[in-house]
Each structure stands twice: as structure tokens, then as C-alpha cells.
Amino acid sequence: MTALIKSGAAVALIAIALPAAALSAAIDPITITNRVLAEVRKTASDGTVRTDLEPAGRVTPGTNVVFQLTVRNSGKQAATNLVIANPVPAELAYVGAASGSPAPELSTDGKRFAPIAQLTAHGANGQLRAAKAADVRVVRWRIASVPAGGTANVSFRAVIK
């Protein structure tokens, strides 16, 4: 199976939540962009192997990808108390936070967010069990502040099922 992942199309942002008073003043200058990158292993002439991130195009099951989200504040004041949530597409299994990114809050149902150790999921027999990373359906970050003219970056890793 081959899947086509287009940057900007594969990631749907669920919400930007701001305090009500700040919403009308701050939402217009906030933009969120995303990129989907594939992890590509490359072997150098000396035999060392490194992993590079390249724009994801056609990917196959087992390919690791990184979803990078950039929150840009083009306003004249800091944007505070931002919450961004991103669904994990059904064709992917969540792996973890990407290198250099804060760890997101996780959800198996899109309603309850917590660290993976505190989440549950339904097993094949319908019984509740401890959640695994592959059960994660939504990732969410709380960003305390993005300064005027500044950006904040968050990202997560997943694998193509």
C-alpha cells in the first residue's frame, strides 16, 4: 500500500482556543502552518548512517513521518494561552514527540487528554486496557505565549500503518 501525504493537506487543526476577551483581538494575527516530513536514512561513504527529514511524498507502510506545526503571531501583542490540537490520521500510528518539541498532551478519544500512562483504550475484546502510543487519536499542545512577531514550533512523530 502506498499513501500520498501532501504537506498542508494531511493535517487538520482542530482548534485554537484563546480566552474570550483575547479571541477577537488575537485570532486574526495568528496563523498555523504545517509540514509533513519523512524520515529518510542515508548512509555516508564512511558507513555512518544518519536520518534526514525530507518532504513526504509517496510513502509506504513502516515509513516514519514528522508533523511540524508552526504558530506565527503577526500581531502587535503577545498571544497567550494558545491551545492547538491535531488529529492523528487513521492511516498513521502515533510514535511520540519529535526531537526538540515539547511533549503533547494525548487523547485516545479526542475528549480526555493526559500522558499515555493515564489513558485507556478498548481492546479487541471490547474491554478497557492501558492505552498504547498507537491508540492516540489526537495530540494537543498548550503554548503559554507567542511574542508579537514571533513563532512557536511543535511536532510529533508517527509511522504509516
C-alpha positions in Angstrom: 0.0 0.0 0.0 1.3 3.5 -0.9 -0.2 6.6 0.6 0.3 10.2 -0.7 0.8 12.8 2.0 0.7 16.4 1.0 2.1 19.0 3.3 -0.8 21.2 4.4 -3.4 18.8 3.4 -2.8 15.8 5.7 -3.0 17.8 8.9 -6.3 19.3 10.1 -6.1 21.7 13.0 -9.0 21.2 15.4 -8.8 24.4 17.5 -7.1 27.5 18.6 -8.5 28.3 22.0 -8.0 31.7 23.5 -9.6 33.4 26.4 -12.8 35.0 25.2 -11.5 38.6 25.7 -8.4 37.9 23.6 -10.1 35.9 20.9 -11.4 38.7 18.7 -8.2 40.7 19.2 -5.7 37.9 18.7 -7.1 35.4 16.3 -6.6 37.3 13.1 -2.8 37.7 13.6 -2.3 34.0 14.4 -1.6 31.6 11.6 -0.7 28.0 11.8 1.2 26.2 9.1 2.3 22.6 8.9 4.7 20.4 7.1 4.8 16.6 6.9 8.3 15.2 6.5 9.5 11.7 6.0 12.4 10.3 8.0 15.0 9.1 5.4 18.0 7.0 6.4 21.2 7.9 4.5 24.5 6.1 4.6 27.6 8.2 4.1 30.7 6.9 2.3 32.3 6.1 5.6 29.5 3.8 6.5 27.8 6.0 9.1 24.0 6.3 8.9 22.1 9.5 9.6 18.4 10.2 9.4 17.3 13.3 7.4 13.9 14.8 7.2 12.6 15.3 3.6 9.2 16.5 2.3 6.9 13.5 2.4 5.6 12.4 -1.0 4.6 8.8 -1.7 5.2 6.8 1.5 4.8 3.1 2.3 3.8 1.3 5.5 6.5 1.5 8.0 7.7 4.9 6.9 8.3 7.3 9.9 7.0 10.8 9.4 7.2 14.0 11.4 4.3 16.5 11.5 5.7 20.0 12.2 3.4 22.8 13.2 4.4 26.5 13.3 2.3 29.0 15.1 3.1 32.6 13.9 1.9 35.7 15.7 1.9 38.6 13.2 0.1 40.8 15.8 1.5 43.7 17.8 0.9 42.0 21.2 1.9 38.6 22.5 -0.7 35.9 22.0 -1.2 34.0 25.2 -2.7 30.7 26.4 -2.9 29.1 23.0 -4.1 25.5 22.6 -3.6 23.7 19.4 -4.9 20.2 18.8 -4.1 18.0 15.8 -5.8 14.7 14.9 -3.6 11.7 14.1 -4.8 10.5 10.8 -6.2 7.0 10.8 -3.5 5.8 8.4 -0.9 6.6 11.0 0.2 5.4 14.4 1.5 8.0 16.9 5.1 7.3 17.9 5.9 10.3 20.2 7.1 13.9 20.4 9.6 14.8 17.7 13.1 15.7 18.7 13.3 19.3 20.1 9.5 19.6 20.6 7.7 19.8 23.8 5.7 16.6 24.6 2.0 17.0 23.6 -1.0 16.0 25.7 -2.5 12.9 24.2 -6.0 11.6 23.7 -7.5 8.3 22.5 -11.0 9.7 22.1 -10.5 13.5 21.4 -12.1 14.3 24.7 -9.8 13.3 27.6 -6.2 14.4 27.4 -3.4 13.1 29.6 0.0 11.4 29.5 -0.2 8.0 27.8 0.3 6.2 31.2 -3.0 7.7 32.4 -5.1 6.8 29.3 -7.2 3.8 28.4 -8.4 2.3 25.2 -10.8 -0.5 24.2 -9.0 -3.8 23.3 -10.2 -6.2 20.5 -12.4 -7.9 23.1 -14.1 -4.6 24.0 -12.5 -4.4 27.4 -10.7 -1.3 28.6 -6.9 -1.7 28.8 -4.0 0.6 29.2 -3.5 2.8 26.1 -0.5 2.3 23.8 1.0 5.0 21.6 -0.7 3.5 18.6 -4.1 4.2 20.3 -3.5 8.0 20.3 -6.0 9.8 18.0 -5.4 13.5 18.9 -2.3 15.4 20.1 -2.6 18.8 21.8 -0.2 21.4 23.0 -0.7 24.4 25.3 1.5 27.3 24.4 1.8 29.9 27.1 2.8 32.7 24.9 3.9 33.6 21.3 5.5 37.1 21.3 4.5 39.7 18.8 6.2 38.9 15.5 7.3 35.5 16.9 6.7 31.9 16.3 6.3 28.7 18.3 7.1 25.2 16.8 5.7 21.8 17.9 5.9 18.5 16.2 5.2 14.8 16.6 6.4 11.5 15.0 4.1 8.9 13.6 4.5 5.8 11.4 2.5 4.9 8.3 0.3 1.8 9.1 
